[in-house]
Amino acid sequence: MTAPKILVVDDQPINVQLLKRKLEREGIKVTTATNGLEALSSVRWDRPDLILLDVMMPDMDGIEVCQRLQADEATKSIPVIFITARTTKEGKIEGLGVGAVDYITKPIDLDETMARVQTQLRFVSINRELVDLQRRLSEARRAATIGAVTQGIAHNLNNLLGVVIGYLDLVKAYYDKPELVKKNATSVEEAVLRIVSIIKQLSTLVVKTRLPLIAGDLNQLIECGVQRYRSEYRIDGPVTVQNPLGNLAIDTHYEVFEEVLSKVLINAWEAYGDAAPTHQRPISISTEIVEKPDEGRQLMVKVEDQGRGIDPDIRDQVFEPFVSSKQTVGVGMGLTVARHALRNLGGDVSLADRPGGGTIVTLMHPLDRKNRRSSVE
């Protein structure tokens, strides 16, 4: 196990030596500095796990050193314990206010100092373990997603190719019956289009570049999204639109917005199950503007259905590739693609149960681009 490393900063050499000797006896590596600039230079070249920092120093005091450390993303996480002769509450509050984690008052009690140091080093160790755990969880999640996508692709494409081969056999068997040939050829075409759709969706998932944005009319965007849903999926079901925002202009990517809305609409349509007739599959779209504390104004588009609701068995995995409650061949990536695409625009997609039955899918799209999140998720 690597020994922890501490930087001791004090303009009084005797204090530096006392602390250095005590810490080294406990198996801790120690570097030293006698002023603020020297301390900042030392941290840049040899980052410590913890800093013991004297407050009262000439030229640059400990408060300024701590402020500079906090201002730098590379050093702001290094815990600082102030060492000071100040005993007033105001002095301690000032130090804690600029980012210090603890206070030691002079004259220094070495045993007390050691106890405080060990406490902070334990916090550092726990934090590192948490960061490492997060990294490993992220890697495991990524590996699991890759595995799910690979498995899903293989399963769906194999099934679809089986469908193609089956209908081609029927075409051959009934080559002398034009009506059957036409019917089976149409089924082959539909299966091939499903394959093309899967490949297109996979291409969408790997896009990492920032998409070009232009001002779009919200009325027109919604109308085009509904038309795309109806034409691509050959559906003429009822969709009610309540858009009090009218022709609100938003900076967006037309293709992505329309694709996301169309995928969410087909998800709502299929939520009713195969038994429900077209006129009994109501879907509604509503819009409003909401204010988010860290991200500014957001356009919220809600798509509601009165279908079967979210399957409890897949509730936690609905946005994972090829997770679906439907048994149809070649499905299971619509919501995955929708969320990924909208996140590329700085937005998001979420699902919730609808009171009275069904599902509410909420699309969030930023209106204040200065607060836009990174497009790479």
N, C-alpha and C positions, 0 to 999 in steps of 0.2 A: 504493500500500500504506500502511495506517495505521501511524503511528509507535507503537512500544510505549510504555506508560505505567508509570512507577515512582513509588511513594511512598517517600520517605526520611524516617525517623523517628529523631531524635536530639536530646537536650536540650542538646547543645553546638553552637551556631550555626556555628562554624568547620568542624566535621565535615560539617554539612549543606551548607554552601556549596561545600566541596571536592568532595563527591560530586555535587552538582547540576551544577557546572561540567563535570566529567568526563563525566557521562552525557549532558548536552545537546550536547557536542561530538560525541558518537557518534550524534546524531539521535534521542535518546530524550526523550520528554516527562516532566517531573519535577514532582511536587507534594511539598510538605514538611509536616512536623508536628514539634513540639518536645516533645510528651508523649503519653501513651497515650490519653487521652480525645480529644484533638485528632485522633489517628491514626484511631481508630474512627469518629469523625464524618466524617472525610475519605473513608474507605472506603465509608461508606453513600451519600454523595452522588456520589462519582466513583470508581468501582471501578478499581483499577490492575491491571496484568498481573503485577506483582511488588512485594514490599515489602522494603525494606532496613530492618531494625528493631534499634535499640539495645536491649541487654538491661538495662543499668543506668540506670534513669530514676527520678526521684522520683514519689511518689504511686502510679503504676501502672507496674510494670516491664514489659519486653518479654515475659517469660514469660506474664504475665497477659493481655497484649494478644493474644498468639498463641492462648492458650486460648479467649478470647472469639471470635476469628475462627473457630477450629475448631468452636466450638459452634453457629455460625450456618450453616445450610445454604446461604445465599446467598454466604458468604465463605470457606467452608472449603477451597475448591479454589484460592484465591489462594496461590501459593508465597511463603514467607517465608524470607529469609536473615538470620540473626542477626549483628549486629555487637557485639563484646564485647571487653573487656580480659581476660576469663577465658581461661586457657590450659590448665586442667586437663581431663583426660578426663571427669571427673564433670560438670563444667560443660557440656561439649559434649553429653554424653549427655542431660542434663536438657533442653537446648534442642531436640534432635532428638526427644526423647520427647514433647514437646507439639505437634509437627507441623512444625517448621522443616525446610527442605530442604537447608540448607547453613549454614556458619559462616565468618565473617570476623573475624579477630582484630586488635585495635588494637596498635600504630599501623597505620593503613590503608595498604596498598599499592594504589594506584589501578589499576595495570595488572592485578594479580591480581584485584582486585574486579571490574573490567570483564570479565575472562575468565569469572569465575563467573556474573556477571549474564547474559552472552551465552549461556552454557550453559543457564541456567534459562529464558531467553526462547525458546530453541530448543525446549525441552521443552513450553513453553506453546503454541507454534505447532503442534507436532506433535499435542498433545492436542486443540487446536481443530479441526485437520484431521480427526482421528479422529471427534470428535463430529459434525462436519458430514457426514462420510462415513456415519456411523451414521444420521443424520437422513435423508439422501438414500436410503440403502438401505431404510429404513423406509417412506419415501414410495413408492419404486419397488415394494416388496413389496405395499403397500396398493393401489397402482394395478393391479398385476398380479392381485391377488386380486379386485378389483372387475371387471377385465376377464374373469377366468376365470369368475366367478359369472355375469356378464352373458351371456357366450358359452354357458355351460352351461345357463342358464335358457332362452335362445332355442332352443338345440339340442334340449333335452329336451322343452320345451313344444311345439315344432313337430312333433317326432316323435310325441308323445302325441296331439296334435290330428289328425295324419294317421291315427293308429290309430282315433280316435273317428270320423272322417269315413268311413274304410274300412268299419268295422262298421255304421255307420248306412246306408251304401249297401247292405250285405248285408241289413239289416233291411228296407229298401224292396224289394229284389229278391225276398225270400222272405216277403213280408207275409202270404201265404196259408198258410204253413207254421209253425204255432205253436212247434214245438220248436226250429226254426232261429232264429226271432225271439227266443225266450227265451235261447238260447245266445249269440247275437250281442249282445243287450241286456246280458247279464252281462259280456261283454267290454268293452262301452262303459262300463259302471259301473266296472269295474276301472281302466280308463284314466283316467276322471274322478277316481277316488280317488287315483291317482298324482299327478295335477295338484294336487289339494287338498293332498296330502302335501308336495309341493315348496314350495307357498306357505306352509304351516305351518312348514316347516323354515327358510325364509328369515326368517320372523317371529322364530323362535328366535334366529337369528344376530345380529339387531340389538338384542336385549335388553341393556341396559347397567345397569339398576337392580339394587340389592342385593335378592336374593330373600328373602322371609320364611322363617324356619326354625322347625321344631318337632321335638321329640324323637321319633325313629322307632325301631321295633324292627327290628333287622337281619334276623332270620329272616323277618319279614313283608315287609320291603322287597325282599328277594331273591325271595321267593315271588311277590309282585305283579309284579316285573320279568319273571320267567319266564312268568307267566300273560299278561302284556301282549304279550310276544314271540310266544307261541303264538296268541293271539286276533287280534292285528293282522296277523300274517303268515300265519295259517291253517296253522300248522306244529304237528305233534304228535311232534316228534323227541325223542330221549333227552337229558336234561340232568341231570347228576349234581352234587349240591351237597354240599360238605364245609365246614360252617360251625362250627368248634369254638368260635366266639365266642358262639354261641347267640343269645339275644335282647338282645344288646348295644344299649344306647340311644345313638343318635347324633343330633346336631342337623343336620337336613338339610331338603331340600325334596322331599316325596314324589314329586311329578310328575316333577321333573327326574331324581331317582335312578332311578326306574322306566324313564323314557324312555332314559336313557343305557344302562342294562343291556340293555334290549330291542334297542337298535340294535347294541350290541356282539355280542349273541347272534345276530342275523340275519346279521351280518358273518361270524361263525364258521360258521353254517349254509351260507352261500353259498360259503365257502372250499373246500368239498368238490367243487364243480362239479355241473353238472346230471345227470351220469351216476350219481352215487352215490345208492343207495336210502336211504330215511329211517332204517332201523335200522342203517345203516353210517355214520352221521354223529354220532359221540359228541362231546358238548360237556361240559366240566366247569367248575364254579365252585368256587373255594376262597377262604378269607379268613384274614387274620392282622393283627396290629397291629405296626407298625414305628415306630421312633423316628427322626425326622429332626432333625439338630442345630439348624437355624434355625427349624423349624416345629412341633416337638413331636411328639406321637403322631399317627400317621396310620393310618386303616383302609385296608388293601390288599386289593382284590378282583381275583383273577386269573380270566380266562376263557380256557380252552385248547381248541383244536381240533386235529385230526390231518389237516387238509386239505392244500391245495397249498402253503401257506406264503405268505410275502410276495413278491409279484412284484418281481424286481430292477429292472424298468423303472420302477416307480412307488414304490419304497421311500422315497425322499426327499420324495415329494409325497403320501403316503397321507392326510394330514389336510387337504389342499387341497380346495376345493369341486369336485365333479364329476370328481375323479380316481378312476378305478376300473378294475380289470382285467376287470370283467364287461361284456358286450355288451348287456345288457338295457336296454330303453328306460326312462328315468326314474329312474336310480340315480346314486349317486356323492356323496351328501351326508351319509350316516349317521355316519361317523367325524368329519367336520367338526363336525356338530351336537353329537355326544357330547362331544368335547373342549371345545368352546366352553361347553356347558351345565355341565360339571363344573368348569371353570375359574371360572365364575360363583359356584360354591360354595366356591372356594378350593382345589379339587383339580386333578387332571390325568389325562390318558389317554396311555398309551404302548404301543408295539408291539415285540415281539421274536420272533425265531425260536424255535420249540419244539424242544428236543433230540429227535431221532428223527423230526422232521417236523411241520409245522403251525405254528401261531401262538399266542403268548401275548399277550393284551391285558390290561394292568394298569391298574386304576382306583385312584387315590389320593384319599382323602376325609379332610379334617382332623377330628380328634377334639378337639383343644385349640383352641377358638375364639379365645382371646386371641392365638394366633400366626397366625391366619388372614390370608392375603394379601388384597390388594384384590380385589374381585369384578369389577372392570373390567379386561379384558386388552387 
